[in-house]
Each structure stands twice: as C-alpha cells, then as structure tokens.
Amino acid sequence: MSASRALSIVESYYKAFRNKEPSAVSTALGDVFHAEIVIESPMVDHKYGAPLRGHEAALPAAVSMAPYLKNVTVESCYASPDGTGVAALINFPTPVGNIVQSEHFEVEPATGKIKRLRSYYDPRKLLPPGA
C-alpha cells in the first residue's frame, strides 16, 4: 500500500467524526475499521479496563466520542514508506481544555483498513478527581 493511500484512510477516519448523525459516524468508521480493530488509549483503559477489540466494542465507543472528536484539528500526519503505519499529531478540544494527542495507526495493506489505533496523551484533565 502506498503512503498516500494510508494517509487517505486516516483522513477518512477523522472525517467520519464530522458526520452529524450517529448512524452516519458508525457507517463511516465501519468503512475504515478492520473487523479485528484494537483501540488503545489512556481513557479507553480508564473506562473499559483494557483495549477495545473488534467492531462490536470499538464502533459504539468511537461513536459516543463523536461530539468531541468532530472538532479535532490534525496538526501533522506522516505515513511510513510502506503505508502500513501512520502517525498523527492532533489538537483535541475538550470542555476542560485542549488535549494534544499523538495517534499511531496500523493499516492492513490487504484490506486498506485500520487494524490498530494507539493514542498517547496526558489524560489527567479528563479523569475524575482522585482517579
């Protein structure tokens, strides 16, 4: 897979969150998520206790975040030369202030779908007091 194709897939991921209807968000993400997707982030660990695995877990969780993620600004995005990895630096506005995140995608060449997403950021602003 080309690097430009991988970047296009990740762009479609961010674009999915800008849909107004939850069903449209789910459909758009379903088009870019691999059936066996794994999503890892500090808040996923906090909320679910483990990474989200597969469409059944990942899609509803991602759709529930759409109202927040619709305003994400992608500051930069880079793909590996073979197109299997993409790293994005994003600004994520939240009610408690901006969160800067580094997101790392693994794209499966055979399907052209996102197989793994790892998000790295400081979650302290987002956690309840004492968590």
C-alpha positions in Angstrom: 0.0 0.0 0.0 1.3 3.5 -0.8 1.9 6.1 1.9 -0.6 8.4 0.2 -3.3 5.7 0.4 -2.6 5.1 4.1 -2.9 8.9 4.7 -6.2 9.0 2.9 -7.6 6.2 5.1 -6.6 8.0 8.2 -8.1 11.2 6.8 -11.4 9.3 6.3 -11.2 8.3 10.0 -11.1 11.9 11.2 -13.7 12.9 8.6 -16.1 10.3 9.9 -16.4 12.1 13.2 -17.8 15.2 11.5 -21.0 13.5 10.5 -24.0 14.8 12.3 -25.9 11.6 12.8 -24.5 8.7 15.0 -25.5 6.2 12.4 -23.5 8.1 9.7 -20.5 8.1 12.1 -20.8 4.4 12.7 -21.1 3.6 9.0 -18.1 5.8 8.1 -16.0 4.3 10.8 -17.1 0.8 9.8 -15.8 1.5 6.4 -12.2 2.3 7.7 -12.1 -0.1 10.8 -10.8 -3.6 10.3 -13.1 -6.2 11.8 -10.5 -7.0 14.4 -9.5 -3.4 15.2 -7.8 -2.7 18.5 -8.0 0.7 20.1 -5.7 1.7 22.9 -5.6 5.0 24.9 -5.4 6.2 28.5 -9.2 6.9 28.6 -10.1 3.6 27.0 -8.0 1.9 29.7 -9.7 4.0 32.4 -13.2 3.5 31.1 -13.1 -0.1 29.9 -10.1 -1.5 31.8 -8.5 -2.9 28.6 -8.1 -2.1 24.9 -11.2 -2.2 22.8 -11.1 -5.1 20.4 -13.3 -5.7 17.3 -16.1 -3.7 15.7 -18.6 -4.7 18.4 -16.6 -2.9 21.1 -14.9 -0.2 19.1 -17.7 1.3 17.0 -20.1 2.2 19.8 -17.3 3.7 21.9 -16.0 5.7 19.0 -19.5 6.9 18.0 -20.0 8.1 21.6 -16.9 10.3 21.3 -18.0 11.9 18.0 -19.4 15.0 19.6 -15.9 15.7 21.0 -13.8 14.4 18.1 -15.7 16.3 15.4 -13.6 19.4 16.3 -10.2 17.7 16.2 -7.5 19.6 14.3 -4.9 17.5 12.6 -1.6 19.4 13.1 0.5 16.9 11.2 0.3 13.5 9.7 3.0 11.2 8.4 2.9 7.7 6.8 5.6 5.1 6.8 7.1 4.5 3.3 5.3 1.1 3.0 2.0 2.6 4.1 1.4 0.3 7.0 1.9 3.0 9.7 0.6 6.5 10.1 1.3 8.9 12.9 -0.9 12.0 13.5 -0.5 14.8 15.9 -3.9 16.3 16.8 -5.4 19.0 18.9 -8.5 17.7 20.7 -10.6 20.4 22.2 -12.5 19.3 25.3 -14.7 21.0 27.9 -11.7 21.1 30.3 -9.2 22.5 27.7 -7.2 21.3 24.7 -5.5 17.9 24.7 -2.6 17.3 22.4 -2.5 13.7 21.2 -0.2 11.6 19.2 -2.1 8.9 17.4 -0.5 5.9 15.8 -2.4 3.8 13.2 -1.6 0.4 11.8 -3.2 0.0 8.4 -3.5 -3.5 7.0 -2.4 -3.5 3.3 -4.7 -6.3 2.2 -7.9 -4.6 3.3 -6.9 -1.0 3.4 -8.4 -0.7 6.9 -7.2 0.5 10.3 -6.2 -2.6 12.3 -4.8 -0.8 15.4 -5.0 2.7 16.8 -2.8 3.8 19.8 -3.4 7.3 21.3 -0.9 8.9 23.6 -1.7 11.9 25.7 -1.8 13.2 29.2 -5.3 12.2 30.5 -5.2 14.0 33.8 -7.6 16.8 32.7 -10.1 14.2 31.6 -10.1 11.9 34.6 -12.5 12.5 37.5 -10.9 13.9 40.7 -9.0 11.2 42.6 -8.8 8.8 39.7 
